[in-house]
């Protein structure tokens, strides 16, 4: 342990990052920029090739950072050769943890990563899981796979969990300045992992065990999911009363204590909030606990796209038109403003529901020229031009993402009807606006 910590302090420890996506790539860049040699592992040869030639495939990560990190004698190298895990002193797992068909945790990627690491595990290595999962995964799933090699923690290697905390597109919060929670499966593992992250991040918080770190990440996301569900439910309630939920939230936000604003929307998006709460509900059942509060929040948020489409149908009906055959333009595929991340975006569900109701659907999103393939076999669509002339061609605009590009009043000067789920469009811009 002292030898590895010495390598870390001297920034000579080689860091391997498994998964060069929205979490893994920023982490790899931070370590390389701090002077560590870094190997970025990915199964996608196109990603690896782009990184090695200094290109970025994530919009909010500047290509100049990638180029500086990978250009000779750059400290970051990407590879598809997982045998090179043996070279690494620390291996950080940044892979997805999706849900299965029945909303059960799918640890396929994590178990696969652990098995791959086990093939190349050697004494003196640190392994850290960053992927969000249920409490006990690191200790109950990864540890047995790694110890099947005959090596054991903490005698031979160290194993910890440190949840990723990324805010894509944020200028205020970056990988470097977001506090990092670290918990090992034993105190020695916590110490080694904290030493590694402490060299490159501004703040590291050690907790007593990996289970605490896993639970903390779930609490963060459940907190948001439940509060968003609350305002979504209030949105539907106040809508019946003729009260604007956005004005209510603005008024409540004037209280300087005891209130934090959350905002409604057309459903939840991103890899974390729509999925992670169900990791806890699944694990809790093993202990005979039924997390009804979390399940109810999930039900409300999951049903929001259907409520929005019903509002769109009613808005068209008020104009004497049916949703069936209507030309509808969905504004935004990204799950949050000004990023190129559409994971679990409610916009796709909105498009599906509109098509099921017989509408002619198109979309506009300057961050997505074409829709990406999805698990549900979604149709391939291409973004229409971001112009007032194009917008005027549709019977209804459904604003799903508050991109800055959609806040230009000129775009709406000849638009008749907008269903706005993000409180962006103003009636003084020209159209009739229905908030949903």
C-alpha positions as a Markdown table, in Angstrom:
| # | Residue | x | y | z |
|---|---|---|---|---|
| 1 | Unk | 0.0 | 0.0 | 0.0 |
| 2 | Unk | 2.8 | 2.4 | 0.9 |
| 3 | Unk | 4.4 | 1.7 | -2.5 |
| 4 | Unk | 1.2 | 2.5 | -4.4 |
| 5 | Unk | 0.6 | 5.6 | -2.4 |
| 6 | Unk | 4.1 | 6.7 | -3.1 |
| 7 | Unk | 3.5 | 6.2 | -6.9 |
| 8 | Unk | 0.3 | 8.3 | -6.6 |
| 9 | Unk | 2.0 | 11.1 | -4.7 |
| 10 | Unk | 4.8 | 11.3 | -7.3 |
| 11 | Unk | 2.1 | 11.1 | -10.1 |
| 12 | Unk | 3.8 | 8.0 | -11.5 |
| 13 | Unk | 0.9 | 5.7 | -11.0 |
| 14 | Unk | -0.7 | 4.7 | -14.3 |
| 15 | Unk | -4.5 | 5.2 | -14.2 |
| 16 | Unk | -6.8 | 3.1 | -16.4 |
| 17 | Unk | -10.3 | 4.4 | -17.1 |
| 18 | Unk | -12.8 | 1.8 | -18.4 |
| 19 | Unk | -15.5 | 3.6 | -20.5 |
| 20 | Unk | -14.7 | 6.8 | -22.5 |
| 21 | Unk | -18.2 | 8.3 | -22.2 |
| 22 | Unk | -19.7 | 11.3 | -20.4 |
| 23 | Unk | -18.1 | 10.2 | -17.1 |
| 24 | Unk | -15.0 | 8.4 | -18.1 |
| 25 | Unk | -13.6 | 10.9 | -20.6 |
| 26 | Unk | -13.7 | 13.9 | -18.3 |
| 27 | Unk | -12.1 | 11.8 | -15.5 |
| 28 | Unk | -9.3 | 10.6 | -17.8 |
| 29 | Unk | -8.6 | 14.2 | -18.9 |
| 30 | Unk | -8.4 | 15.5 | -15.3 |
| 31 | Unk | -5.9 | 12.8 | -14.3 |
| 32 | Unk | -3.8 | 13.4 | -17.5 |
| 33 | Unk | -3.9 | 17.1 | -17.0 |
| 34 | Unk | -2.6 | 16.6 | -13.4 |
| 35 | Unk | 0.4 | 14.7 | -14.8 |
| 36 | Unk | -0.7 | 11.1 | -14.5 |
| 37 | Unk | -0.1 | 8.6 | -17.3 |
| 38 | Unk | -3.6 | 7.5 | -18.3 |
| 39 | Unk | -5.0 | 4.7 | -20.4 |
| 40 | Unk | -8.6 | 5.1 | -21.6 |
| 41 | Unk | -10.3 | 1.8 | -22.4 |
| 42 | Unk | -13.4 | 1.5 | -24.7 |
| 43 | Unk | -15.0 | -1.2 | -26.8 |
| 44 | Unk | -15.8 | 1.3 | -29.5 |
| 45 | Unk | -12.9 | 1.5 | -32.0 |
| 46 | Unk | -14.3 | 4.8 | -33.5 |
| 47 | Unk | -14.2 | 6.5 | -30.1 |
| 48 | Unk | -10.7 | 5.3 | -29.5 |
| 49 | Unk | -9.5 | 6.4 | -32.9 |
| 50 | Unk | -11.0 | 9.9 | -32.5 |
| 51 | Unk | -9.5 | 10.3 | -29.0 |
| 52 | Unk | -6.0 | 9.3 | -30.3 |
| 53 | Unk | -6.2 | 11.9 | -33.0 |
| 54 | Unk | -7.2 | 14.6 | -30.6 |
| 55 | Unk | -10.9 | 14.8 | -31.4 |
| 56 | Unk | -13.9 | 15.1 | -29.0 |
| 57 | Unk | -17.2 | 13.4 | -29.6 |
| 58 | Unk | -18.9 | 15.1 | -26.7 |
| 59 | Unk | -20.0 | 18.7 | -27.4 |
| 60 | Unk | -19.3 | 20.2 | -24.0 |
| 61 | Unk | -15.8 | 18.7 | -23.8 |
| 62 | Unk | -13.5 | 21.0 | -25.8 |
| 63 | Unk | -11.5 | 19.2 | -28.5 |
| 64 | Unk | -8.4 | 21.3 | -27.6 |
| 65 | Unk | -8.4 | 19.6 | -24.2 |
| 66 | Unk | -8.4 | 16.2 | -25.9 |
| 67 | Unk | -5.8 | 17.2 | -28.4 |
| 68 | Unk | -3.5 | 18.6 | -25.6 |
| 69 | Unk | -3.9 | 15.4 | -23.6 |
| 70 | Unk | -3.3 | 13.0 | -26.5 |
| 71 | Unk | -0.8 | 14.8 | -28.7 |
| 72 | Unk | 2.8 | 13.5 | -28.3 |
| 73 | Unk | 4.1 | 13.3 | -25.7 |
| 74 | Unk | 0.5 | 13.4 | -24.3 |
| 75 | Unk | -0.3 | 11.5 | -21.2 |
| 76 | Unk | -3.6 | 10.1 | -22.3 |
| 77 | Unk | -3.8 | 7.2 | -24.7 |
| 78 | Unk | -7.0 | 5.4 | -25.7 |
| 79 | Unk | -7.1 | 1.7 | -26.5 |
| 80 | Unk | -9.4 | -1.2 | -27.2 |
| 81 | Unk | -6.8 | -3.7 | -25.9 |
| 82 | Unk | -8.0 | -4.6 | -22.4 |
| 83 | Unk | -4.9 | -6.8 | -21.8 |
| 84 | Unk | -3.2 | -3.5 | -21.0 |
| 85 | Unk | -5.2 | -3.3 | -17.8 |
| 86 | Unk | -2.2 | -5.2 | -16.3 |
| 87 | Unk | -0.1 | -2.0 | -16.9 |
| 88 | Unk | -2.4 | 0.1 | -14.7 |
| 89 | Unk | -1.9 | 0.8 | -11.0 |
| 90 | Unk | -5.4 | 2.0 | -10.6 |
| 91 | Unk | -8.5 | 1.0 | -12.7 |
| 92 | Unk | -11.6 | 3.2 | -12.6 |
| 93 | Unk | -14.8 | 1.6 | -13.9 |
| 94 | Unk | -17.1 | 4.2 | -15.6 |
| 95 | Unk | -19.7 | 2.0 | -17.4 |
| 96 | Unk | -23.5 | 2.2 | -17.6 |
| 97 | Unk | -25.9 | 0.5 | -15.2 |
| 98 | Unk | -29.2 | 0.4 | -17.1 |
| 99 | Unk | -32.5 | -1.2 | -16.1 |
| 100 | Unk | -33.8 | -4.5 | -17.6 |
| 101 | Unk | -37.1 | -5.0 | -19.2 |
| 102 | Unk | -38.9 | -5.3 | -15.9 |
| 103 | Unk | -37.0 | -2.4 | -14.2 |
| 104 | Unk | -34.6 | -4.7 | -12.5 |
| 105 | Unk | -30.9 | -3.7 | -12.2 |
| 106 | Unk | -28.8 | -4.8 | -15.2 |
| 107 | Unk | -25.2 | -5.2 | -14.0 |
| 108 | Unk | -24.0 | -6.9 | -17.2 |
| 109 | Unk | -21.5 | -4.2 | -18.0 |
| 110 | Unk | -20.2 | -4.1 | -14.4 |
| 111 | Unk | -19.8 | -7.8 | -14.1 |
| 112 | Unk | -18.1 | -8.0 | -17.5 |
| 113 | Unk | -15.7 | -5.3 | -16.5 |
| 114 | Unk | -14.9 | -7.1 | -13.2 |
| 115 | Unk | -14.2 | -10.4 | -15.1 |
| 116 | Unk | -12.0 | -8.6 | -17.6 |
| 117 | Unk | -10.0 | -6.9 | -14.8 |
| 118 | Unk | -9.7 | -10.2 | -13.0 |
| 119 | Unk | -8.0 | -11.7 | -16.0 |
| 120 | Unk | -5.2 | -9.1 | -15.6 |
| 121 | Unk | -5.3 | -8.4 | -11.9 |
| 122 | Unk | -2.0 | -8.3 | -10.1 |
| 123 | Unk | -0.9 | -7.4 | -6.6 |
| 124 | Unk | -0.7 | -3.7 | -5.8 |
| 125 | Unk | -3.6 | -2.6 | -8.0 |
| 126 | Unk | -6.5 | -0.4 | -6.9 |
| 127 | Unk | -10.0 | -0.9 | -8.5 |
| 128 | Unk | -12.7 | 1.7 | -8.1 |
| 129 | Unk | -16.3 | 1.4 | -9.3 |
| 130 | Unk | -17.9 | 4.7 | -10.3 |
| 131 | Unk | -21.1 | 3.5 | -11.9 |
| 132 | Unk | -24.3 | 4.2 | -9.9 |
| 133 | Unk | -25.7 | 1.0 | -8.4 |
| 134 | Unk | -27.4 | -0.4 | -5.3 |
| 135 | Unk | -25.7 | -0.7 | -1.9 |
| 136 | Unk | -23.6 | -3.8 | -1.7 |
| 137 | Unk | -22.6 | -4.1 | -5.4 |
| 138 | Unk | -18.9 | -3.4 | -4.9 |
| 139 | Unk | -18.6 | -5.8 | -2.0 |
| 140 | Unk | -21.1 | -8.5 | -3.1 |
| 141 | Unk | -20.6 | -8.5 | -6.9 |
| 142 | Unk | -17.1 | -7.2 | -7.8 |
| 143 | Unk | -15.2 | -8.5 | -4.8 |
| 144 | Unk | -16.0 | -12.2 | -5.3 |
| 145 | Unk | -15.1 | -12.0 | -9.0 |
| 146 | Unk | -11.8 | -10.3 | -8.3 |
| 147 | Unk | -10.9 | -12.7 | -5.4 |
| 148 | Unk | -11.6 | -15.7 | -7.6 |
| 149 | Unk | -8.1 | -15.0 | -8.9 |
| 150 | Unk | -6.6 | -16.0 | -5.5 |
| 151 | Unk | -5.7 | -12.4 | -4.7 |
| 152 | Unk | -7.5 | -10.8 | -1.8 |
| 153 | Unk | -8.2 | -7.3 | -0.5 |
| 154 | Unk | -6.7 | -5.6 | 1.4 |
| 155 | Unk | -3.7 | -8.0 | 1.4 |
| 156 | Unk | -3.1 | -7.9 | -2.4 |
| 157 | Unk | -5.3 | -5.3 | -4.0 |
| 158 | Unk | -7.7 | -2.5 | -3.0 |
| 159 | Unk | -11.4 | -2.1 | -4.0 |
| 160 | Unk | -13.6 | 1.0 | -3.5 |
| 161 | Unk | -16.7 | 2.8 | -4.7 |
| 162 | Unk | -16.7 | 6.4 | -5.6 |
| 163 | Unk | -19.9 | 7.7 | -7.3 |
| 164 | Unk | -19.5 | 9.8 | -10.4 |
| 165 | Unk | -20.9 | 13.3 | -10.1 |
| 166 | Unk | -21.2 | 15.0 | -13.5 |
| 167 | Unk | -23.2 | 18.0 | -14.5 |
| 168 | Unk | -22.9 | 18.0 | -18.3 |
| 169 | Unk | -22.7 | 21.5 | -19.8 |
| 170 | Unk | -22.2 | 23.2 | -16.5 |
| 171 | Unk | -19.7 | 26.1 | -16.4 |
| 172 | Unk | -19.8 | 26.2 | -12.6 |
| 173 | Unk | -19.3 | 22.6 | -11.6 |
| 174 | Unk | -16.6 | 20.4 | -13.2 |
| 175 | Unk | -15.0 | 17.1 | -12.5 |
| 176 | Unk | -12.2 | 18.8 | -10.7 |
| 177 | Unk | -14.3 | 20.9 | -8.3 |
| 178 | Unk | -17.2 | 18.6 | -7.5 |
| 179 | Unk | -16.6 | 17.0 | -4.1 |
| 180 | Unk | -15.8 | 13.3 | -4.4 |
| 181 | Unk | -17.2 | 10.7 | -2.0 |
| 182 | Unk | -15.0 | 7.6 | -1.5 |
| 183 | Unk | -15.7 | 4.4 | 0.4 |
| 184 | Unk | -13.7 | 1.2 | 0.3 |
| 185 | Unk | -14.7 | -2.3 | 1.1 |
| 186 | Unk | -12.2 | -2.0 | 3.9 |
| 187 | Unk | -10.3 | 1.0 | 5.5 |
| 188 | Unk | -7.2 | 0.3 | 3.5 |
| 189 | Unk | -9.1 | 0.5 | 0.2 |
| 190 | Unk | -10.7 | 3.8 | 1.3 |
| 191 | Unk | -7.3 | 5.2 | 2.1 |
| 192 | Unk | -5.7 | 4.3 | -1.2 |
| 193 | Unk | -8.7 | 5.5 | -3.3 |
| 194 | Unk | -8.8 | 8.8 | -1.4 |
| 195 | Unk | -5.1 | 9.3 | -1.9 |
| 196 | Unk | -5.6 | 8.8 | -5.7 |
| 197 | Unk | -8.5 | 11.2 | -6.1 |
| 198 | Unk | -7.0 | 13.7 | -3.6 |
| 199 | Unk | -4.2 | 14.3 | -6.0 |
| 200 | Unk | -6.4 | 15.7 | -8.8 |
| 201 | Unk | -9.7 | 16.8 | -7.2 |
| 202 | Unk | -10.3 | 19.8 | -4.9 |
| 203 | Unk | -12.3 | 17.9 | -2.2 |
| 204 | Unk | -12.5 | 14.2 | -1.3 |
| 205 | Unk | -14.9 | 12.9 | 1.4 |
| 206 | Unk | -14.1 | 9.6 | 2.9 |
| 207 | Unk | -17.0 | 7.5 | 4.3 |
| 208 | Unk | -16.9 | 4.3 | 6.4 |
| 209 | Unk | -17.7 | 1.8 | 3.7 |
| 210 | Unk | -18.5 | 1.3 | 0.0 |
| 211 | Unk | -22.1 | 0.7 | 0.9 |
| 212 | Unk | -22.4 | 4.2 | 2.3 |
| 213 | Unk | -20.9 | 5.7 | -0.8 |
| 214 | Unk | -23.3 | 3.7 | -3.0 |
| 215 | Unk | -26.3 | 4.7 | -0.8 |
| 216 | Unk | -25.3 | 8.4 | -0.9 |
| 217 | Unk | -25.3 | 8.5 | -4.7 |
| 218 | Unk | -28.8 | 6.9 | -4.7 |
| 219 | Unk | -30.0 | 9.4 | -2.1 |
| 220 | Unk | -28.8 | 12.3 | -4.3 |
| 221 | Unk | -30.8 | 11.1 | -7.3 |
| 222 | Unk | -33.9 | 9.9 | -5.4 |
| 223 | Unk | -34.0 | 13.4 | -3.7 |
| 224 | Unk | -34.3 | 15.0 | -7.1 |
| 225 | Unk | -36.7 | 12.4 | -8.6 |
| 226 | Unk | -39.1 | 12.7 | -5.7 |
| 227 | Unk | -39.1 | 16.5 | -5.6 |
| 228 | Unk | -39.5 | 16.7 | -9.4 |
| 229 | Unk | -42.4 | 14.3 | -9.1 |
| 230 | Unk | -43.9 | 16.6 | -6.4 |
| 231 | Unk | -43.9 | 19.6 | -8.7 |
| 232 | Unk | -45.1 | 17.6 | -11.6 |
| 233 | Unk | -48.1 | 16.5 | -9.5 |
| 234 | Unk | -48.7 | 20.0 | -8.4 |
| 235 | Unk | -48.5 | 21.2 | -12.0 |
| 236 | Unk | -51.3 | 18.9 | -13.0 |
| 237 | Unk | -53.3 | 19.9 | -9.9 |
| 238 | Unk | -52.9 | 23.6 | -10.3 |
| 239 | Unk | -53.6 | 23.3 | -14.1 |
| 240 | Unk | -57.1 | 22.1 | -13.2 |
| 241 | Unk | -57.4 | 25.2 | -10.9 |
| 242 | Unk | -56.2 | 27.6 | -13.5 |
| 243 | Unk | -53.1 | 28.4 | -11.6 |
| 244 | Unk | -49.6 | 28.8 | -13.2 |
| 245 | Unk | -47.2 | 26.4 | -11.5 |
| 246 | Unk | -44.2 | 28.5 | -12.7 |
| 247 | Unk | -45.6 | 31.6 | -11.0 |
| 248 | Unk | -46.2 | 29.6 | -7.9 |
| 249 | Unk | -42.7 | 28.4 | -7.8 |
| 250 | Unk | -41.3 | 31.9 | -8.3 |
| 251 | Unk | -43.4 | 33.2 | -5.5 |
| 252 | Unk | -42.4 | 30.4 | -3.1 |
| 253 | Unk | -38.8 | 30.9 | -4.0 |
| 254 | Unk | -38.8 | 34.3 | -2.4 |
| 255 | Unk | -38.7 | 32.6 | 1.0 |
| 256 | Unk | -35.1 | 32.8 | 2.0 |
| 257 | Unk | -35.1 | 29.6 | 4.1 |
| 258 | Unk | -36.7 | 26.2 | 4.2 |
| 259 | Unk | -37.5 | 26.0 | 0.4 |
| 260 | Unk | -35.5 | 24.9 | -2.6 |
| 261 | Unk | -37.2 | 25.3 | -6.0 |
| 262 | Unk | -37.7 | 22.3 | -8.3 |
| 263 | Unk | -39.2 | 22.6 | -11.7 |
| 264 | Unk | -41.7 | 20.5 | -13.7 |
| 265 | Unk | -41.2 | 19.1 | -17.1 |
| 266 | Unk | -42.3 | 16.5 | -19.7 |
| 267 | Unk | -40.7 | 13.6 | -17.8 |
| 268 | Unk | -37.3 | 12.7 | -16.5 |
| 269 | Unk | -34.2 | 12.3 | -18.6 |
| 270 | Unk | -30.5 | 11.5 | -18.3 |
| 271 | Unk | -28.8 | 8.3 | -17.2 |
| 272 | Unk | -29.2 | 8.9 | -13.5 |
| 273 | Unk | -32.6 | 10.2 | -12.2 |
| 274 | Unk | -35.0 | 8.1 | -14.3 |
| 275 | Unk | -33.1 | 4.8 | -13.5 |
| 276 | Unk | -31.2 | 4.9 | -10.2 |
| 277 | Unk | -34.1 | 5.1 | -7.8 |
| 278 | Unk | -35.2 | 1.7 | -9.0 |
| 279 | Unk | -31.9 | 0.2 | -8.1 |
| 280 | Unk | -32.8 | 0.9 | -4.4 |
| 281 | Unk | -36.4 | -0.3 | -4.7 |
| 282 | Unk | -35.1 | -3.6 | -6.2 |
| 283 | Unk | -32.5 | -4.1 | -3.4 |
| 284 | Unk | -34.9 | -3.0 | -0.7 |
| 285 | Unk | -37.3 | -5.8 | -1.6 |
| 286 | Unk | -34.5 | -8.3 | -0.6 |
| 287 | Unk | -34.8 | -6.9 | 2.9 |
| 288 | Unk | -38.6 | -7.0 | 2.9 |
| 289 | Unk | -38.9 | -3.2 | 2.6 |
| 290 | Unk | -41.3 | -1.7 | 0.0 |
| 291 | Unk | -40.2 | 1.8 | -1.0 |
| 292 | Unk | -43.6 | 3.2 | -1.9 |
| 293 | Unk | -42.5 | 6.8 | -1.9 |
| 294 | Unk | -39.9 | 6.1 | -4.6 |
| 295 | Unk | -42.3 | 4.0 | -6.6 |
| 296 | Unk | -45.0 | 6.7 | -6.6 |
| 297 | Unk | -42.5 | 9.3 | -7.7 |
| 298 | Unk | -41.4 | 7.0 | -10.5 |
| 299 | Unk | -45.1 | 6.5 | -11.6 |
| 300 | Unk | -45.8 | 10.2 | -11.7 |
| 301 | Unk | -42.6 | 11.1 | -13.6 |
| 302 | Unk | -43.1 | 8.2 | -16.1 |
| 303 | Unk | -46.6 | 9.3 | -16.9 |
| 304 | Unk | -45.7 | 12.9 | -17.6 |
| 305 | Unk | -45.2 | 12.5 | -21.4 |
| 306 | Unk | -48.7 | 11.1 | -21.7 |
| 307 | Unk | -50.1 | 14.1 | -19.8 |
| 308 | Unk | -48.2 | 16.5 | -22.0 |
| 309 | Unk | -49.5 | 14.8 | -25.2 |
| 310 | Unk | -53.1 | 15.0 | -23.8 |
| 311 | Unk | -52.6 | 18.7 | -23.2 |
| 312 | Unk | -51.4 | 19.0 | -26.8 |
| 313 | Unk | -54.5 | 17.2 | -28.1 |
| 314 | Unk | -56.7 | 19.4 | -26.0 |
| 315 | Unk | -55.0 | 22.6 | -27.2 |
| 316 | Unk | -55.5 | 21.5 | -30.9 |
| 317 | Unk | -59.1 | 20.6 | -30.2 |
| 318 | Unk | -59.7 | 24.2 | -28.9 |
| 319 | Unk | -58.5 | 25.3 | -32.3 |
| 320 | Unk | -61.0 | 23.0 | -34.0 |
| 321 | Unk | -58.3 | 20.5 | -35.1 |
| 322 | Unk | -57.6 | 16.8 | -34.2 |
| 323 | Unk | -54.2 | 15.6 | -33.1 |
| 324 | Unk | -54.6 | 12.9 | -35.7 |
| 325 | Unk | -53.1 | 14.3 | -38.9 |
| 326 | Unk | -51.8 | 17.4 | -37.2 |
| 327 | Unk | -48.3 | 18.5 | -38.0 |
| 328 | Unk | -46.3 | 18.6 | -34.8 |
| 329 | Unk | -42.8 | 19.8 | -34.3 |
| 330 | Unk | -41.0 | 18.7 | -31.1 |
| 331 | Unk | -38.3 | 21.2 | -30.0 |
| 332 | Unk | -35.4 | 19.4 | -28.3 |
| 333 | Unk | -34.2 | 15.9 | -28.0 |
| 334 | Unk | -31.6 | 16.5 | -25.3 |
| 335 | Unk | -32.7 | 15.7 | -21.7 |
| 336 | Unk | -31.4 | 19.1 | -20.5 |
| 337 | Unk | -30.5 | 22.4 | -22.1 |
| 338 | Unk | -27.5 | 23.1 | -24.3 |
| 339 | Unk | -25.9 | 19.6 | -24.3 |
| 340 | Unk | -25.7 | 16.7 | -26.8 |
| 341 | Unk | -26.9 | 14.1 | -24.3 |
| 342 | Unk | -30.2 | 12.4 | -25.1 |
| 343 | Unk | -30.0 | 9.4 | -22.7 |
| 344 | Unk | -33.5 | 8.5 | -21.5 |
| 345 | Unk | -34.8 | 11.8 | -22.9 |
| 346 | Unk | -38.6 | 12.1 | -22.5 |
| 347 | Unk | -38.7 | 13.7 | -26.0 |
| 348 | Unk | -38.5 | 10.2 | -27.5 |
| 349 | Unk | -41.5 | 9.1 | -25.5 |
| 350 | Unk | -43.3 | 12.2 | -26.6 |
| 351 | Unk | -42.6 | 11.5 | -30.2 |
| 352 | Unk | -43.7 | 7.8 | -29.8 |
| 353 | Unk | -47.0 | 8.9 | -28.2 |
| 354 | Unk | -47.7 | 11.6 | -30.9 |
| 355 | Unk | -47.1 | 9.1 | -33.6 |
| 356 | Unk | -49.4 | 6.6 | -31.9 |
| 357 | Unk | -52.1 | 9.2 | -31.9 |
| 358 | Unk | -51.7 | 9.7 | -35.7 |
| 359 | Unk | -49.8 | 13.0 | -35.7 |
| 360 | Unk | -47.2 | 13.9 | -38.4 |
| 361 | Unk | -44.1 | 14.4 | -36.2 |
| 362 | Unk | -40.8 | 16.1 | -36.8 |
| 363 | Unk | -38.2 | 17.5 | -34.4 |
| 364 | Unk | -35.7 | 20.3 | -34.2 |
| 365 | Unk | -32.5 | 20.1 | -32.1 |
| 366 | Unk | -29.3 | 21.8 | -33.3 |
| 367 | Unk | -27.3 | 19.3 | -31.1 |
| 368 | Unk | -28.8 | 16.2 | -32.8 |
| 369 | Unk | -28.8 | 16.3 | -36.6 |
| 370 | Unk | -30.3 | 12.8 | -36.6 |
| 371 | Unk | -32.0 | 10.6 | -33.9 |
| 372 | Unk | -29.8 | 7.9 | -32.4 |
| 373 | Unk | -30.8 | 4.3 | -32.4 |
| 374 | Unk | -32.6 | 3.2 | -29.2 |
| 375 | Unk | -33.7 | 0.1 | -27.4 |
| 376 | Unk | -37.3 | 0.5 | -28.5 |
| 377 | Unk | -36.5 | 0.6 | -32.2 |
| 378 | Unk | -37.3 | 4.3 | -32.6 |
| 379 | Unk | -37.6 | 5.6 | -36.2 |
| 380 | Unk | -34.7 | 7.6 | -37.7 |
| 381 | Unk | -35.6 | 11.2 | -38.0 |
| 382 | Unk | -33.6 | 14.2 | -39.1 |
| 383 | Unk | -33.7 | 17.6 | -37.4 |
| 384 | Unk | -35.5 | 20.3 | -39.4 |
| 385 | Unk | -33.9 | 23.8 | -39.9 |
| 386 | Unk | -34.0 | 26.2 | -37.0 |
| 387 | Unk | -35.8 | 29.0 | -38.8 |
| 388 | Unk | -39.0 | 31.0 | -38.4 |
| 389 | Unk | -40.1 | 29.8 | -41.8 |
| 390 | Unk | -39.8 | 26.2 | -40.9 |
| 391 | Unk | -41.5 | 26.6 | -37.5 |
| 392 | Unk | -44.5 | 28.3 | -39.2 |
| 393 | Unk | -45.2 | 25.1 | -41.2 |
| 394 | Unk | -46.5 | 23.2 | -38.2 |
| 395 | Unk | -49.9 | 23.2 | -36.5 |
| 396 | Unk | -48.3 | 22.8 | -33.1 |
| 397 | Unk | -44.9 | 23.3 | -31.6 |
| 398 | Unk | -44.1 | 21.2 | -28.5 |
| 399 | Unk | -41.2 | 22.6 | -26.6 |
| 400 | Unk | -39.5 | 19.8 | -24.6 |
| 401 | Unk | -35.9 | 21.2 | -24.0 |
| 402 | Unk | -35.0 | 24.7 | -23.1 |
| 403 | Unk | -32.1 | 25.1 | -25.4 |
| 404 | Unk | -30.8 | 28.7 | -25.8 |
| 405 | Unk | -31.5 | 28.5 | -29.5 |
| 406 | Unk | -35.2 | 28.1 | -28.8 |
| 407 | Unk | -35.4 | 31.4 | -26.8 |
| 408 | Unk | -35.3 | 33.6 | -29.8 |
| 409 | Unk | -38.7 | 35.4 | -30.2 |
| 410 | Unk | -38.2 | 35.7 | -34.0 |
| 411 | Unk | -38.7 | 32.0 | -34.4 |
| 412 | Unk | -42.3 | 32.2 | -33.2 |
| 413 | Unk | -43.5 | 35.2 | -35.1 |
| 414 | Unk | -45.7 | 33.2 | -37.5 |
| 415 | Unk | -46.4 | 30.3 | -35.2 |
| 416 | Unk | -50.1 | 29.6 | -34.2 |
| 417 | Unk | -49.8 | 27.3 | -31.2 |
| 418 | Unk | -47.1 | 26.2 | -28.7 |
| 419 | Unk | -47.3 | 23.7 | -26.0 |
| 420 | Unk | -44.5 | 24.7 | -23.6 |
| 421 | Unk | -43.2 | 22.3 | -21.0 |
| 422 | Unk | -40.3 | 24.5 | -19.9 |
| 423 | Unk | -41.8 | 28.0 | -19.5 |
| 424 | Unk | -39.8 | 29.5 | -22.3 |
| 425 | Unk | -42.2 | 30.9 | -24.9 |
| 426 | Unk | -44.1 | 34.1 | -24.2 |
| 427 | Unk | -47.5 | 35.0 | -25.7 |
| 428 | Unk | -46.2 | 38.4 | -26.7 |
| 429 | Unk | -43.9 | 36.7 | -29.2 |
| 430 | Unk | -47.0 | 35.9 | -31.2 |
| 431 | Unk | -48.4 | 32.3 | -30.7 |
| 432 | Unk | -51.0 | 31.0 | -28.4 |
| 433 | Unk | -49.0 | 29.4 | -25.5 |
| 434 | Unk | -50.3 | 26.4 | -23.5 |
| 435 | Unk | -48.2 | 25.4 | -20.6 |
| 436 | Unk | -47.9 | 21.7 | -19.9 |
